[in-house]
């Protein structure tokens, strides 16, 4: 017999027909990024509320998909794109560039396959350009 809580988590994590990006965020991102997306400095977890500067370049936009917590999350490209767009519109109202185009499943699929070995170094390079 499977415990009801475990069953509920497995059902929620599976590819259900109706994806809910907020629920996916809570399941797959909150463990490190808190429900508010604020930084956890003691654990080197950056804020998800100031992503605007990264979105200004193609490299930065791609970096956001390539960080390990994003690229390796057990979610389809489509659901992951929806979670990223949810993060942008709900947490980044203040810093989001006016011309922000929502992530597509194809874009996410291509970017997440490019291994990112040193996220912090790549991030510093992107923001210093
Ligand atoms: C196991 C902890 C963990 C989980 C789970 C996680 N992240 Fe992260 N995230 C981090 C850490 C730590 C970093 C800093 C880069 C690094 O060291 O990988 C980061 C970096 C990021 C960044 C880059 C922010 C910046 O300013 O550089 C984004 C965007 C992000 N995460 C989004 C997400 C989303 C969306 C999810 C859920 C799909 C998620 N993360 C799941 C720990 C996590």
Boltz pocket constraint, residues with backbone or C-beta under 6 A from the ligand:
constraints:
  - pocket:
      binder: B
      contacts: [[A, 24], [A, 25], [A, 28], [A, 29], [A, 30], [A, 31], [A, 32], [A, 33], [A, 43], [A, 44], [A, 45], [A, 46], [A, 47], [A, 48], [A, 50], [A, 51], [A, 54], [A, 63], [A, 64], [A, 67], [A, 68], [A, 69], [A, 70], [A, 73], [A, 83], [A, 84], [A, 87], [A, 119], [A, 120], [A, 123]]
      max_distance: 6.0
